[in-house]
Amino acid sequence: MSDSTRREFFERAGQAVCLTTLVGAAGLVVRRSWALDAWAIDPNRCVNIRLGVNGPQSVCQKCAETCVLSLSAVRAVNDHSQCGRCCICPAYFDVQSTVGPDGLPSKKLCPRDAIVRQPIGEVDPYDPLNNYYEYLIDEEKCNGCGRCVMECKDPAGLGSIRLEVRYDLCLRCNRCSIAEECPETALQRCGADPQPRSPLVSAHA
């Protein structure tokens, strides 16, 4: 290999290394900027989530109504480790509706039917109130209205359902429309970018 050919080889190799370094640095900057643009819901500020609020309180639906997306990037999430798996879940059933012949409320609470109720083990048809169920959130239907979250609070519920921003759906707006409308400033920028969940959140997700 001649000296000129060798020089050309090293020059091209050096250019390739520099290009690779620049691309990697650019990717790191983008990832960091995305992390800074991420939004999260502070459970201690959100009216729907936080426990211990004195007196009756109406459901806040800002997450469902003010997102720039037609279907909000906010979703309800059930923490199955905290769920009681009750037969009559106040977040699933409208407990104020009339009772059906099976002894269960006749109407569901979620206006979008976004909660899936699956029996655990064999169902006893002779004692329906003694059965246990797993409650899953169908994220393709949920719009984060917060009604199930509010009804899951103590004393009727165990507070296992909360609201979360889904980062695979969020547009990472510099000025989040939900954050601007939130009466409790519960949406805050966060430095972490957790992995998105599957559309149907299972008990072992």
matplotlib code that plots the C-alpha trace (Angstrom):
import matplotlib.pyplot as plt

x = [0.0, 1.5, 1.8, -0.9, -3.3, -2.5, -3.1, -6.5, -7.4, -6.7, -8.4, -11.6, -11.4, -11.0, -14.0, -16.1, -15.1, -15.9, -19.3, -20.2, -19.2, -21.3, -24.4, -24.0, -23.7, -26.7, -28.8, -27.8, -28.8, -32.2, -32.8, -31.9, -34.2, -37.0, -36.5, -36.8, -39.9, -41.7, -44.7, -45.8, -48.8, -47.9, -50.3, -50.1, -51.5, -54.0, -57.5, -58.6, -55.7, -54.7, -56.3, -57.4, -59.4, -62.0, -65.6, -67.3, -65.4, -66.3, -64.2, -61.7, -61.7, -59.1, -56.8, -59.5, -60.8, -57.9, -55.1, -54.2, -54.8, -58.3, -57.8, -55.8, -52.3, -53.3, -54.5, -55.8, -53.5, -54.5, -51.7, -52.7, -50.5, -52.8, -56.1, -58.6, -60.0, -63.4, -66.6, -68.2, -65.5, -66.6, -64.3, -65.9, -69.6, -71.8, -72.7, -75.6, -77.4, -80.2, -79.2, -79.7, -81.0, -77.4, -77.0, -74.6, -75.1, -76.8, -74.5, -70.8, -69.1, -66.7, -68.4, -66.1, -66.3, -62.5, -62.2, -62.1, -63.3, -61.8, -62.6, -59.8, -60.2, -63.5, -66.7, -69.2, -72.6, -74.4, -72.5, -71.5, -70.4, -67.7, -65.8, -62.7, -61.8, -58.9, -59.6, -57.6, -57.5, -58.0, -55.8, -57.2, -60.5, -59.4, -59.2, -58.1, -61.3, -60.5, -63.9, -62.6, -59.6, -61.9, -64.2, -61.3, -60.4, -60.9, -63.3, -65.0, -61.8, -58.2, -56.7, -55.0, -56.0, -54.1, -53.6, -50.4, -49.1, -48.3, -45.1, -45.5, -48.7, -47.7, -46.5, -44.2, -45.5, -43.3, -46.4, -48.7, -52.3, -53.4, -50.7, -51.9, -55.6, -54.9, -56.3, -53.8, -50.7, -50.5, -48.7, -45.0, -41.9, -39.9, -36.4, -37.3, -38.9, -40.4, -41.2, -44.7, -47.1, -49.0, -52.6, -54.1, -52.4, -52.3, -51.7, -48.1, -47.2]
y = [0.0, 3.4, 6.3, 8.3, 5.3, 4.7, 8.4, 8.3, 5.2, 6.7, 10.0, 8.1, 6.0, 9.1, 10.8, 7.7, 7.7, 11.4, 10.9, 8.0, 10.1, 13.0, 10.8, 9.2, 12.6, 13.9, 10.9, 11.4, 15.1, 14.1, 11.4, 13.9, 16.6, 14.0, 13.1, 16.7, 17.1, 14.2, 15.0, 13.0, 13.3, 14.0, 11.7, 14.0, 16.9, 15.2, 15.6, 12.3, 10.3, 11.6, 10.0, 11.7, 14.6, 15.7, 15.9, 15.0, 16.1, 16.0, 14.2, 16.4, 15.5, 18.0, 15.1, 13.7, 16.9, 19.3, 17.1, 18.1, 14.5, 13.4, 10.5, 11.8, 10.5, 10.0, 6.5, 4.9, 2.2, -0.5, -1.5, -5.1, -5.6, -3.1, -4.3, -6.3, -8.2, -7.7, -9.1, -5.7, -3.1, 0.5, 1.5, -1.1, -1.0, 2.0, 1.0, 3.4, 1.6, -0.9, -4.4, -7.1, -10.7, -11.8, -9.5, -7.2, -3.6, -3.4, -0.6, -0.1, 3.0, 3.7, 5.7, 4.1, 0.5, 0.6, -1.8, -5.5, -7.8, -11.3, -14.0, -15.5, -19.3, -21.0, -19.0, -20.2, -19.5, -20.2, -17.6, -14.8, -12.4, -14.9, -14.8, -12.8, -10.8, -9.1, -5.7, -4.7, -1.3, -1.4, 1.5, 1.6, 2.7, 4.6, 8.4, 9.2, 10.7, 9.7, 8.4, 5.0, 6.5, 8.7, 5.8, 3.5, 5.7, 4.8, 3.9, 2.1, 1.2, 0.6, 3.4, 0.9, 2.8, 6.0, 8.1, 8.1, 9.8, 7.3, 8.4, 6.4, 8.4, 11.8, 14.4, 15.8, 19.3, 22.1, 23.6, 20.8, 21.9, 19.6, 21.1, 24.6, 23.7, 21.5, 23.3, 21.6, 21.9, 18.1, 17.6, 18.2, 17.7, 14.6, 13.5, 9.8, 8.2, 4.9, 2.2, 2.2, -0.6, -2.8, -1.7, -4.2, -3.9, -7.3, -8.1, -9.1, -6.2]
z = [0.0, -1.0, 1.4, -0.4, -0.2, 3.4, 4.2, 2.4, 4.4, 7.8, 6.8, 5.9, 9.0, 11.1, 9.4, 10.1, 13.7, 14.1, 12.3, 14.6, 17.7, 16.5, 15.8, 19.3, 21.0, 19.1, 20.1, 23.8, 23.6, 22.1, 24.7, 27.5, 26.0, 25.8, 29.4, 30.4, 28.3, 30.0, 32.2, 35.3, 37.7, 41.3, 43.3, 46.3, 44.3, 42.0, 43.5, 42.0, 43.3, 46.7, 49.8, 52.9, 51.3, 53.7, 52.6, 49.3, 46.2, 42.5, 39.9, 38.1, 34.4, 33.1, 32.1, 29.8, 28.5, 27.9, 26.3, 22.8, 21.7, 20.9, 23.3, 26.3, 26.9, 30.6, 31.6, 34.7, 36.2, 38.7, 41.1, 41.6, 44.6, 46.4, 44.9, 47.1, 44.0, 45.5, 43.9, 44.0, 43.1, 43.5, 40.6, 38.3, 39.3, 39.8, 43.4, 43.4, 40.6, 41.2, 42.3, 39.7, 40.3, 40.8, 43.8, 41.9, 40.8, 37.4, 35.9, 35.4, 36.5, 33.6, 30.8, 28.3, 29.6, 29.9, 32.9, 32.3, 35.1, 35.0, 37.6, 39.6, 39.8, 39.5, 39.9, 42.5, 40.9, 44.2, 46.2, 43.7, 46.5, 47.5, 44.2, 43.5, 40.4, 38.7, 37.3, 34.2, 32.5, 28.7, 27.7, 24.2, 25.7, 28.8, 28.5, 32.1, 33.2, 36.8, 37.9, 38.8, 40.6, 42.7, 43.6, 44.5, 47.4, 51.1, 52.6, 49.7, 47.9, 48.7, 46.5, 44.1, 40.9, 39.9, 36.9, 34.8, 31.7, 29.0, 27.4, 24.3, 23.6, 25.0, 22.4, 25.1, 24.5, 25.8, 27.4, 28.4, 28.0, 30.9, 33.2, 32.4, 33.2, 36.3, 39.3, 41.6, 39.4, 39.7, 36.3, 36.7, 34.5, 35.4, 34.5, 34.0, 31.0, 32.0, 29.5, 28.1, 29.2, 26.9, 26.0, 28.4, 31.8, 33.5, 37.1, 36.4, 34.1]

ax = plt.figure().add_subplot(projection="3d")
ax.plot(x, y, z, "-o")
ax.set_aspect("equal")
plt.show()
